[in-house]
Amino acid sequence: MLLFNARELFDNPPALFAYLAAIAVTFMTGLAFHEFSHAWAAYEQGDDTAARQGRLTLNPLKHLDPLGTALLVLVGFGWAKPTPFNPYRLSKGPRWGSVIVAAAGPASNFFFAALAALPIKLGLVDSITSFSRISEASGEEIVGLFLVFIASINIILGVFNLIPIHPLDGFKVVAGVLPRELGALFEQLAPWGPGILMTLFALSFVAPQFNILGWLIGGVGGAVFNFIT
């Protein structure tokens, strides 16, 4: 999806290079910070499962899944390596401890987005609106554009991962905060999750009028972006 959107930049090499660089930096940092935050939340609760596997790090190479990353860039749907943890070793208990670990990933994306947007919010830098205008932009405006891009993609990652469909983080959060009996019933939907996600993604391509994911991520993500910027 992101590379497809770059087709208008093919006759503008500097703009295309800047766009591809922004994609690489954003996903390498955003996904790495997301998975590190899962590992850190578990570690702070006494579970060192992820740490023992070398996942308590901001090194993107420890977190990125080659196929998942490639698909994320090409079609807008992908994944990083899931961060392992043992819910029965969490100091907050398997239920609420798992909620904290799951929520830590999307929370980290919103934090990273807010951090990137801070210079813009404070009026320290200006930004151009498109990579196609990069050849006529000042250095400050190019930096601003990178920051806007980083903030936008991290917000999308955060909102997407909070959707309550397995295997996304939002599913674990909802299952944990629901009353115990309802949570157990909700967890029975887990096997259907990947199929539901794939159906929703397919709908966004073949029937844009039913692009439920686009409406959700665009609406909530837009509100979050407006708030932090």
C-alpha positions as CSV (number, residue, x, y, z in Angstrom):
1,M,0.0,0.0,0.0
2,L,2.7,2.5,1.0
3,L,4.9,1.6,-2.0
4,F,1.9,1.8,-4.3
5,N,1.2,5.3,-3.0
6,A,4.7,6.2,-4.0
7,R,4.0,5.8,-7.8
8,E,3.4,9.5,-8.2
9,L,7.0,10.1,-7.0
10,F,8.7,7.8,-9.5
11,D,9.6,10.8,-11.7
12,N,11.0,12.7,-8.7
13,P,14.0,10.7,-7.3
14,P,14.8,13.0,-4.3
15,A,11.1,12.8,-3.2
16,L,11.0,9.1,-3.8
17,F,14.2,8.5,-1.8
18,A,13.0,10.7,1.1
19,Y,9.6,8.8,1.1
20,L,11.3,5.4,1.2
21,A,13.7,6.6,3.9
22,A,10.7,7.8,6.0
23,I,9.0,4.4,5.6
24,A,12.1,2.5,6.7
25,V,12.8,4.7,9.7
26,T,9.2,4.8,10.8
27,F,8.5,1.1,10.7
28,M,11.9,0.1,12.1
29,T,11.5,2.4,15.1
30,G,7.8,2.1,15.6
31,L,7.6,-1.7,15.4
32,A,10.7,-2.1,17.5
33,F,9.5,0.2,20.2
34,H,6.1,-1.5,20.1
35,E,7.6,-5.0,20.7
36,F,10.2,-3.7,23.2
37,S,7.4,-2.2,25.2
38,H,5.6,-5.6,25.4
39,A,8.9,-7.2,26.6
40,W,9.5,-4.3,29.1
41,A,6.0,-4.5,30.6
42,A,6.4,-8.2,31.2
43,Y,9.9,-7.8,32.6
44,E,8.8,-5.1,35.0
45,Q,6.2,-7.6,36.3
46,G,8.8,-10.3,36.9
47,D,8.6,-12.3,33.7
48,D,12.0,-12.5,31.8
49,T,10.8,-14.8,29.0
50,A,11.2,-12.1,26.3
51,A,14.4,-10.8,27.9
52,R,16.0,-14.3,27.8
53,Q,15.2,-14.4,24.1
54,G,17.0,-11.1,23.4
55,R,13.7,-9.2,22.9
56,L,14.2,-6.6,25.7
57,T,16.0,-4.3,23.2
58,L,15.3,-1.5,20.8
59,N,17.3,-3.2,18.1
60,P,14.9,-3.5,15.2
61,L,16.6,-6.6,13.9
62,K,15.5,-8.5,17.0
63,H,11.8,-7.7,16.4
64,L,11.2,-7.4,12.7
65,D,9.8,-10.4,10.8
66,P,11.1,-10.3,7.2
67,L,7.8,-11.4,5.6
68,G,5.6,-9.4,7.9
69,T,7.6,-6.2,7.4
70,A,7.6,-6.7,3.6
71,L,3.9,-7.1,3.5
72,L,3.4,-4.2,5.8
73,V,5.2,-1.9,3.3
74,L,3.7,-3.4,0.2
75,V,0.0,-3.9,1.1
76,G,-0.4,-2.1,4.4
77,F,-0.9,-5.4,6.4
78,G,1.9,-7.1,8.2
79,W,3.4,-8.0,11.6
80,A,6.5,-8.1,13.7
81,K,7.7,-11.1,15.7
82,P,5.2,-11.7,18.5
83,T,6.8,-11.0,21.9
84,P,6.6,-14.0,24.2
85,F,5.6,-13.8,27.8
86,N,4.4,-16.1,30.5
87,P,1.1,-14.7,32.0
88,Y,1.5,-16.9,35.1
89,R,4.8,-15.2,36.0
90,L,3.4,-11.7,36.0
91,S,3.2,-10.0,39.3
92,K,-0.3,-8.5,38.5
93,G,-1.6,-11.9,37.8
94,P,-2.3,-13.7,34.5
95,R,-5.4,-11.6,33.7
96,W,-4.5,-8.0,34.5
97,G,-0.9,-8.6,33.9
98,S,-1.6,-9.7,30.4
99,V,-3.8,-6.6,29.9
100,I,-0.8,-4.4,30.9
101,V,1.6,-6.3,28.6
102,A,-0.9,-6.1,25.6
103,A,-1.7,-2.4,26.1
104,A,2.0,-1.5,26.4
105,G,2.5,-1.9,22.7
106,P,-0.1,0.5,21.3
107,A,0.6,2.9,24.2
108,S,4.2,3.0,23.1
109,N,3.1,3.9,19.5
110,F,1.0,6.8,20.8
111,F,3.8,8.0,23.0
112,F,6.3,7.8,20.1
113,A,3.8,9.7,17.9
114,A,3.4,12.4,20.5
115,L,7.2,12.7,20.9
116,A,7.6,13.1,17.1
117,A,4.8,15.7,16.9
118,L,6.1,17.7,19.9
119,P,8.4,20.1,17.9
120,I,5.5,20.8,15.5
121,K,3.0,21.3,18.3
122,L,5.4,23.7,20.0
123,G,5.9,25.6,16.7
124,L,9.6,24.8,16.6
125,V,9.4,23.4,13.0
126,D,7.2,23.8,10.0
127,S,6.3,21.1,7.6
128,I,5.4,20.7,3.9
129,T,2.3,18.7,3.1
130,S,3.7,16.2,0.6
131,F,6.9,14.5,-0.3
132,S,6.4,15.6,-3.9
133,R,7.2,19.2,-2.8
134,I,10.5,18.2,-1.1
135,S,12.7,19.7,-3.8
136,E,11.3,23.2,-3.0
137,A,11.3,22.8,0.8
138,S,13.7,24.1,3.4
139,G,15.6,21.7,5.7
140,E,13.3,22.6,8.5
141,E,10.2,21.7,6.5
142,I,11.7,18.4,5.4
143,V,12.4,17.6,9.1
144,G,8.8,18.6,9.9
145,L,7.5,16.3,7.1
146,F,9.5,13.4,8.5
147,L,8.1,14.0,12.0
148,V,4.5,14.2,10.7
149,F,5.0,11.0,8.8
150,I,6.5,9.2,11.9
151,A,3.6,10.5,14.0
152,S,1.0,9.4,11.5
153,I,2.2,5.9,11.0
154,N,2.7,5.3,14.7
155,I,-0.9,6.4,15.4
156,I,-2.1,4.0,12.7
157,L,-0.1,1.2,14.3
158,G,-1.5,2.0,17.7
159,V,-5.1,2.3,16.6
160,F,-4.9,-0.8,14.4
161,N,-3.4,-2.9,17.2
162,L,-6.2,-1.8,19.6
163,I,-8.8,-3.4,17.4
164,P,-10.3,-6.2,19.5
165,I,-9.7,-9.0,17.0
166,H,-7.3,-11.8,17.7
167,P,-4.2,-11.7,17.4
168,L,-4.2,-8.0,17.8
169,D,-3.4,-6.5,21.2
170,G,-6.9,-5.1,21.6
171,F,-8.3,-8.6,21.8
172,K,-6.2,-9.4,24.8
173,V,-7.1,-6.0,26.4
174,V,-10.8,-6.5,26.0
175,A,-10.7,-10.2,27.1
176,G,-8.9,-9.1,30.3
177,V,-11.1,-6.1,31.2
178,L,-14.4,-7.8,30.6
179,P,-16.0,-9.6,33.6
180,R,-14.4,-13.0,33.9
181,E,-17.3,-15.1,32.4
182,L,-17.8,-12.7,29.5
183,G,-14.0,-12.6,28.9
184,A,-13.9,-16.4,28.7
185,L,-16.7,-16.3,26.1
186,F,-15.0,-13.5,24.2
187,E,-11.7,-15.5,24.1
188,Q,-13.6,-18.3,22.3
189,L,-13.6,-16.0,19.3
190,A,-9.8,-16.1,19.0
191,P,-9.7,-18.9,16.3
192,W,-11.9,-16.8,14.1
193,G,-9.7,-13.7,14.4
194,P,-7.2,-14.1,11.6
195,G,-10.0,-15.0,9.2
196,I,-12.0,-11.9,10.2
197,L,-9.0,-9.7,9.8
198,M,-8.2,-11.1,6.3
199,T,-11.9,-10.6,5.3
200,L,-11.9,-7.0,6.4
201,F,-8.6,-6.3,4.5
202,A,-10.0,-8.0,1.4
203,L,-13.1,-5.9,1.6
204,S,-11.0,-2.7,1.7
205,F,-9.6,-3.6,-1.7
206,V,-12.6,-5.3,-3.5
207,A,-15.4,-3.2,-2.0
208,P,-14.1,0.2,-0.8
209,Q,-17.6,1.2,0.2
210,F,-17.3,-1.4,3.0
211,N,-13.8,-0.4,4.1
212,I,-14.5,-0.9,7.8
213,L,-10.9,-0.9,8.8
214,G,-10.3,2.3,6.9
215,W,-13.2,4.1,8.5
216,L,-12.1,3.0,12.0
217,I,-8.4,3.7,11.7
218,G,-9.0,6.9,9.7
219,G,-11.6,8.2,12.1
220,V,-10.0,7.4,15.4
221,G,-6.5,7.9,14.0
222,G,-7.4,11.3,12.7
223,A,-8.9,12.4,16.0
224,V,-5.7,11.2,17.8
225,F,-3.5,13.0,15.3
226,N,-5.4,16.3,15.7
227,F,-5.1,16.0,19.5
228,I,-1.4,15.4,19.6
229,T,-0.5,18.0,16.9
